[in-house]
């Protein structure tokens, strides 16, 4: 079994950044995507440059923090200050319930412009292109199409497509997690969430598959998170999982190989 362990939102806050680095340096994380638009991106990129062998990607963020493109050119999903309209507001808009409405809220040309701008900022900060492209929070049709267009232009894989190509089984439990689905902050549900327990309960089942995908948002929880996202407290649970001695022992005792998108790209090139 080949296990890909992905950590999203790298650089979102300093707490998220340092927690993610803990998961990279001492845990089983195999890839992580940078938020290139946030104020901490420069600090986060400096740490990335210290870890050149790790598989770094980009998480395109259109729902939190400042935009990278000229805000006058992407008026549909930023406010007067050039900050993205939060996802918990977006999903309450009646238009969000239909494809036509979502395309109206996030026009393709504006999505592509922001995605391209975040990509260019990533290259400027890190000094090289990301290893993969990934969407964040609320994936919708025009954002997906914009990422796929950039993927084609830059010849960099889009996570959704490469995971589908290799027929990955998802080892992710989002049942009842309204921070992910409905963008509702429920502190007790996040405290009770236990991805490590969920994974270990299904571990024998995962061993029956060739490719397994485990994703989360590992990080330390800091006050800055509460002003930015409904998905906050549970990040420490995701970090607990990727650092867990129980999970590490299971990996060591079973035919499990930790892989990243880089390994998949190389395998694709061999075809």
WOJO-V373257 format. One line per field, one symbol per residue. burial: + if it has 24 or more other C-alpha atoms within 12 Angstrom, else -. A space follows every 10 residues. Layout:
burial=???
This chain:
burial=-+++++++++ ++++++++++ ++++--++++ ++++++++-+ +++++-++-- ---+++++++ +++++++++- +--+++++-- -+++++++++ +----+---- -+++++++++ ++++++++++ +++-++--++ ++++++++++ ++++++++++ +----+++++ +++--+-+++ +++---++++ -+++++---+ --++++-+++ --+--++--- ++++++++++ ++-++--+++ ++++++++++ ++++--+--- +----+++++ +++++----- -
